[in-house]
Amino acid sequence: MTTPNHTDVFFTAEFIDGPLAGDSEERVLVHGTHDEKLSVVALVDGLESIFRYNAVEARDIAGKLHVTYSFNEASSDPFESEDENE
């Protein structure tokens, strides 16, 4: 019996724009592939917001999968704080 190579079950998600621009995180491959769409929960001004991202590019860097995601503003919660004085 062989044991699976657990280094092949993770990939790096890189966020290129939107509220998570410049961030990256390790995610788990599902059935050997990355997610085409992601929903990420984050705090903005103390409130939980859901941000949706779509995959735009997948590439291999030093033997590891890296996937670039772009912000889908239309299907996400607003992320700019509202000024009460305006």
N, C-alpha and C positions, 0 to 999 in steps of 0.2 A: 504494500500500500504506500502511495506517495503522499507527501504533505504539500499543501498549496503554498506558493510563494506569496506571503502576505504583503510584500512591498508592491505587488501589482494590483492591489485593491484600492489604492489611493491615487488621487490626482490633485493638482493645484488649480484652484479657481482664482482668476485674476479679474478684478473689477476695474474697467477703464474709464467709467464716467458715473454720473449720478452721485448720490450721497455716500457711496462706498468707494468712490474713485481713489485709486492707489492702494487699496487694501487687497489682500489675498488670504486664502484659507485652504486648508486641506479638507478634501471631501472624499467620500467613498464612492467607488464605481459600483453601479448597479447592473448586474448581469454582464460585467466586463466593459461597460460603456459609461460615459459621462452624461450628466443631465443636459438636455438642450435648453431647458428653462429652469430657473431657480427662483424661489421665494425666500427672502431673507428678512428676519425680524430684527429691528434695531431700535434703540431709543433715540428720539429727537425731542429736545426740550422736555425730557421726563416722560414722554408718551411713547408707547410702543407703536411702531409703524411697520408696514409690510412693503418691502421693495421687491419688484420683480425684474429679473435680468434674463437676457437671451444670449445663448452661445453664439459667438461670431467667428472664432478661430480655435482650432485645436492643433497643438504641435508637441513634438517630443524634444525635451531639453535634458541632455545628459541621462537619457534612458527613462525619464519620467514624463508623464502626460501633463501638459499645462493647457488650460482652456481659458480663453479670454471671453468675458461676458460684458454686454452693453446694457445700460439701464433702459427699462421699458416704462417711461414716465406715465403713459396713458393708463396702465393697469396697476400702478403703484399708489400708495398713500402719498399725500403731499408731504414734502420734507423741509420746506422753508418755513421758518418760524414766523408767525404773524405778530406784528407789532401792535399792541393794544392802543397806542396813541395815534395810529394812522386812521 
